[in-house]
């Protein structure tokens, strides 16, 4: 089942992540973007919002 999307429509920036999920489910290939990656991404997004609210730098946890 090919996954395609015409350029300029929808969330084009997620093409690679969608294909990665497809390959993992369909072909058993390991995923680079796992739960740890998702949590790190969420932490960065939270820090950006919190930094804007406080108008100061936000330190990250290890």
Protein Blocks (a to p, Z undefined) as FASTA:
>chain_A
ZZdddehiajlklmmmmmmmmmmmmnopacfblfklmmmmmmmmmmmmmmmmnopacddd
ZZ
